[in-house]
Amino acid sequence: MNNTIKIITAFVFVFGFVGCEPYEEYVYDYKHSAVCFGAQQPVRTLVARTGSEYLEFRIGAALGGLRENKKGYTAKFEIDPELLEIYLPDPPAPPAPPTPPVPFTVLPADCYTIENSNNTFVIAPGTFLGDCPVKIDKAKFVALPGSLVNTYALPLRLLSTDADSIMTGRGYTVIVIKYIDEHSGDYYCKGQEAEWDGTAIVPETKVEYSHVDLIKNKIRTLTTLSLTQFDMAGMGSLAGIAAVDHLLVNLVSGEVTLETKAGCNAVENLGSSYNTNKKTFTLNYIYTKGGKSYLVSETLELRLDVERELRFETW
């Protein structure tokens, strides 16, 4: 019994000692510090909100190689349009054709302001990120053709730093910028539909789609087409899977109108509204499909603020 205890104790001592060595190496700094951009191909989808003149986000550089930033560091940067001409993704394996240059346009200089007077990121002591805000003129940006998709980019390059180096291959970033309106997103839909003969509903065709448990209701998705117009997938009992089962929702100064989307089922607006406080649409309309018309009354309740639905994206 005593021999067994001695053997176990020896194993614990040996392996415990060996196991400490990697940890001891981990707690020390690397030999060199470096700064870099966190991602080279990010996409920033900015949410346009009512009453705000700007679309805002932040840019910045990160510090690596140290467990603790005791003294603070800086890194100078510039806007470098040449990044859009010379940067290519990893080359394809032969015999694939050459990859074309990045198909983006530099964000027009009169559209935005970087709130950093000397183009220097300051990584303060105790932190590992130095950043600053970028403010985009909402009216100018949304008026640009292609601003809803991956068209415009802010190409940044690190020029110098008082850290030991700029990390190889991560000293630049091409930030693609687009926007969506705050009223877009997924909505829980409750309502009813019945066949319409031109003067009254056909009672036996009435269908209700409404659950007390909110998450069991069907989902309507509103997609931004502009600051005032949205594509709505689905109408009445139709889920919106078919391309023709879409309509247009217009929201102008709080007033809602519905209209037919080109190539889709005909829609007649019967008076609709939007409740700003509850973030709900009340829609009343008639749509026609397969030679029959249907009277619809439904309420759309926003599932989650569209900004909270966004995820990290790269181009």
Number of C-alpha atoms within 10 A of each C-alpha: 5 6 8 9 9 11 11 10 11 12 11 12 12 10 10 11 10 11 11 11 10 9 10 9 10 11 10 12 13 13 8 11 17 21 29 25 21 17 15 18 17 17 19 21 21 21 21 21 15 11 6 11 14 20 21 17 15 13 17 19 26 18 24 19 16 16 13 14 17 11 10 17 21 18 25 16 20 14 16 17 17 12 19 18 13 10 13 13 10 7 10 10 8 7 6 8 9 11 11 11 13 15 11 16 15 19 21 13 9 10 15 18 14 15 13 13 7 10 15 21 22 21 22 15 13 12 16 19 21 21 16 16 14 16 16 22 16 20 15 14 23 20 12 14 10 13 17 21 13 19 17 23 24 20 23 22 20 24 13 16 18 14 17 13 15 22 16 10 10 16 22 27 24 27 23 24 21 21 22 23 24 16 26 22 23 21 23 20 26 22 21 16 21 22 21 20 12 11 6 10 16 14 10 8 11 15 15 15 15 17 13 8 7 13 11 12 16 19 21 22 19 23 19 20 16 16 21 15 21 22 18 22 21 21 23 25 16 11 14 18 10 11 11 16 21 26 25 21 25 20 19 11 8 11 12 19 20 22 17 16 17 11 11 17 20 18 21 15 16 14 13 20 16 18 12 10 6 9 15 19 22 18 22 20 21 21 23 16 13 6 5 11 19 23 23 23 19 20 19 21 19 21 18 13 16 16 16 7 10 13 10 8 11 13 12
